[in-house]
Amino acid sequence: MQYRTLGSTGVHVSSLCLGAMMFGKWGNPDHHDSITVIRTALDAGVNIIDTADVYSGGESEVIVGKAIAGRRDEVILATKVSSPMGPGLNERGASRRWIVRACEESLRRLDTDHIDLYQVHRPDSATDLDETLGALSDLVRTGKIRYAGSSTFSPSTIVRAQWTAERRQRERFVCEQPPYSLLTRGVEADVLPTCETYGMGVLAWSPLAGGWLSGRWRRDAADPSSHRTRTMPFRTTSAHYDLDVPGNQAKLDAATELAGIADEAGLTLIQLALAFVTTHPAVSAAIIGPRTAEHLHGQLSAADIVLEAALLDRIDHVVAPGVDLNPDDAGYGAAVLADPKRRRRAVC
């Protein structure tokens, strides 16, 4: 297992981060089985686990808490806040009121006294960044979190957050979590260079492009069905796999070509995909999201693979640097100011 520093924090993390989204009712509802997968990853050298309060309505955090019991000091524990956790208008977002309450609830579910990396899951346009950073700063000072981070923020919002932290003497975001894969390379043009500029770590989510790079889908054997579309109410929808969408057809064609490149290099497509993400100098770790032990072993095998320049050049001919084959996979988009709805105050 390779290890890198998380940005400029001095904290060393494994090049593969165990994502816990698939532990619980969204993926594997068997707690014992999920705990076994987590502990197997730790035994293999993975030392960072990423979850979120919203994953399976908090069940993922409970499972992670059980799995790391007795091994807490071995783990860089990351979770997230801001996604809806109930029907109430204030049970979501990045206000001080919600962040403080949500942190306490995550600590309880994780059965720990501190969170190493507490990340804002998505930008909250209704809340001033200073409000958010102020709440996170207080949590750092009380010892309930060690560091704060962001997830799927636009480059301009990342910059504004850094400026706000500097000018208002707040704790800054030390890490960003963007979508990044062989098929979703848009962050190479802006997000990753921005993170490098500010010394931020990068935990890349969906390095297998939501299953497109699992090796199961090829042009001659496409299977758009997905466990995620049947079980997850969050982010992923059937449109993500609809082959009538031009961007998805482009992903299928590219995945087929990339599978051929992987075969010629003596790698699985999963190994090629994960090694590609961890090869980028801005990336601290790629987040893997296994549901079973079999999935985990197939992904752990990529931990020590280094791609040669010639192989990276071949990849660039299939998907150009800085390009998202399906723009909807970017994870964020600039506000359309021409939209009349954007010029009016939202009504709760």
Disulfide bonds with the S-S distance in Angstrom:
none
